[in-house]
Amino acid sequence: KTMKHFMHIAVMFLSLTVISPSFAQAGKKRDTRIAYVLKNLRLKADVQEKFKPLLEAYLKELSDLKDPYKALKDELDDAIMTNKLTAEQCDQLFETKQKQEDKEPALNRKHYAKFKTVLTAQQAYKAMKLSDDKLE
C-alpha cells in the first residue's frame, strides 16, 4: 500500500513538473505586465494597494479568454510554419480568434468600470492602454 501511495505521489509530482513551465511562464509574463502598468501609472501607495487586485483579475480573465486561440495556434504551429494548414484548420483558427475578439470589448468595459472605482477616469484609461502594450 505504501509503495502504491508513493507511486501516486511520484506520478502527480512528475505531471506537475511537466505542466508547470507553461503555467510559470504565463504567471511570470503577467507579473511583468502588472509591474509595468503599476510603475507607469505612478499611483500613491494606498491607491495602488486597492488597484493591484483589480488589475490582476483583469489580466487573468484576459489571459483565460485568449488561451483557447493560443493553444490552437500552438497545436497547429508546424502546419502554420510550413504553410500547410487545411481549410478546416484555417476555419477553426479564424473562428476561435473571432470568438476571443467578440468577447474582449465586454471584458474591457467591465474592468474599466471596476478600475474607475479606485482610479480617476484618466488613470483607468491609461491603465487599460498600458495593459495592452507590447512588452517584448
C-alpha positions as CSV (number, residue, x, y, z in Angstrom):
1,K,0.0,0.0,0.0
2,T,2.8,2.4,0.9
3,M,4.5,1.7,-2.5
4,K,1.3,2.4,-4.3
5,H,0.8,5.6,-2.4
6,F,4.4,6.6,-3.2
7,M,3.8,5.9,-6.9
8,H,0.7,8.1,-6.9
9,I,2.7,11.0,-5.4
10,A,5.6,10.5,-7.8
11,V,3.2,10.5,-10.8
12,M,1.5,13.6,-9.5
13,F,4.8,15.3,-9.0
14,L,6.1,14.4,-12.4
15,S,2.9,15.6,-14.1
16,L,3.2,18.9,-12.3
17,T,6.8,19.4,-13.4
18,V,5.8,18.7,-17.0
19,I,2.8,21.0,-16.9
20,S,4.1,23.8,-14.7
21,P,6.6,25.5,-17.1
22,S,3.8,26.9,-19.2
23,F,1.9,28.0,-16.1
24,A,5.0,29.5,-14.6
25,Q,5.7,31.3,-17.9
26,A,2.2,32.7,-18.0
27,G,2.4,33.8,-14.4
28,K,5.8,35.4,-15.0
29,K,4.6,37.4,-18.0
30,R,1.5,38.6,-16.1
31,D,3.7,39.6,-13.1
32,T,5.9,41.6,-15.6
33,R,2.9,43.3,-17.1
34,I,1.4,44.1,-13.6
35,A,4.8,45.7,-12.6
36,Y,4.9,47.6,-15.9
37,V,1.4,49.0,-15.5
38,L,1.8,49.9,-11.9
39,K,5.2,51.6,-12.5
40,N,3.9,53.7,-15.3
41,L,0.7,54.8,-13.5
42,R,2.7,56.2,-10.6
43,L,-0.1,55.7,-8.1
44,K,0.0,56.6,-4.4
45,A,0.7,53.5,-2.3
46,D,-2.8,53.3,-0.9
47,V,-4.4,53.6,-4.3
48,Q,-2.0,51.1,-5.8
49,E,-2.9,48.7,-3.0
50,K,-6.6,48.9,-3.9
51,F,-5.9,48.8,-7.7
52,K,-3.5,45.9,-7.9
53,P,-6.0,43.1,-7.2
54,L,-8.3,44.6,-9.9
55,L,-5.5,44.7,-12.4
56,E,-4.5,41.1,-11.6
57,A,-8.1,39.9,-12.0
58,Y,-8.4,41.7,-15.4
59,L,-5.2,40.3,-16.8
60,K,-6.1,36.8,-15.6
61,E,-9.5,37.0,-17.2
62,L,-8.0,38.4,-20.4
63,S,-5.4,35.6,-20.5
64,D,-8.1,33.0,-19.9
65,L,-10.0,34.5,-22.8
66,K,-7.0,34.3,-25.1
67,D,-5.9,30.8,-24.1
68,P,-8.1,28.7,-26.5
69,Y,-6.7,30.6,-29.5
70,K,-3.1,30.4,-28.3
71,A,-3.5,26.7,-27.6
72,L,-4.9,26.0,-31.0
73,K,-2.1,28.1,-32.6
74,D,0.5,26.1,-30.7
75,E,-1.1,22.8,-31.7
76,L,-1.1,23.8,-35.4
77,D,2.3,25.5,-35.2
78,D,4.0,23.1,-37.6
79,A,1.3,23.4,-40.2
80,I,1.3,27.2,-39.8
81,M,5.1,27.4,-40.2
82,T,5.2,25.2,-43.2
83,N,2.2,26.8,-44.8
84,K,0.3,23.6,-44.8
85,L,-2.9,24.4,-43.0
86,T,-6.0,22.6,-44.2
87,A,-9.2,24.6,-45.0
88,E,-10.7,23.2,-41.8
89,Q,-7.8,24.3,-39.7
90,C,-8.0,27.8,-41.2
91,D,-11.7,27.9,-40.4
92,Q,-11.0,26.7,-36.8
93,L,-8.3,29.3,-36.2
94,F,-10.4,32.1,-37.7
95,E,-13.5,31.2,-35.6
96,T,-11.5,30.7,-32.4
97,K,-9.9,34.1,-32.9
98,Q,-13.2,35.8,-33.7
99,K,-14.8,34.3,-30.6
100,Q,-12.0,35.8,-28.5
101,E,-12.2,39.1,-30.2
102,D,-16.0,39.2,-29.8
103,K,-15.7,38.8,-26.1
104,E,-12.9,41.3,-25.5
105,P,-14.9,44.6,-25.6
106,A,-17.3,43.4,-22.9
107,L,-14.4,42.2,-20.7
108,N,-12.6,45.6,-21.2
109,R,-15.8,47.6,-20.4
110,K,-16.4,45.6,-17.2
111,H,-12.9,46.0,-15.9
112,Y,-12.6,49.7,-17.0
113,A,-15.7,50.3,-14.8
114,K,-14.1,48.4,-11.9
115,F,-10.8,50.4,-12.4
116,K,-12.8,53.6,-12.0
117,T,-14.0,52.5,-8.6
118,V,-10.4,53.2,-7.3
119,L,-8.8,55.3,-10.1
120,T,-9.8,58.5,-11.9
121,A,-11.2,58.1,-15.4
122,Q,-7.8,59.3,-16.8
123,Q,-5.9,56.7,-14.7
124,A,-8.3,53.9,-15.6
125,Y,-8.0,54.8,-19.3
126,K,-4.2,54.8,-19.1
127,A,-4.2,51.5,-17.2
128,M,-6.2,49.9,-20.0
129,K,-3.8,51.3,-22.6
130,L,-0.7,50.2,-20.6
131,S,-2.2,46.7,-20.1
132,D,-2.3,46.3,-23.9
133,D,1.3,47.5,-24.6
134,K,3.6,45.1,-26.3
135,L,6.4,44.3,-23.7
136,E,8.9,42.1,-25.7
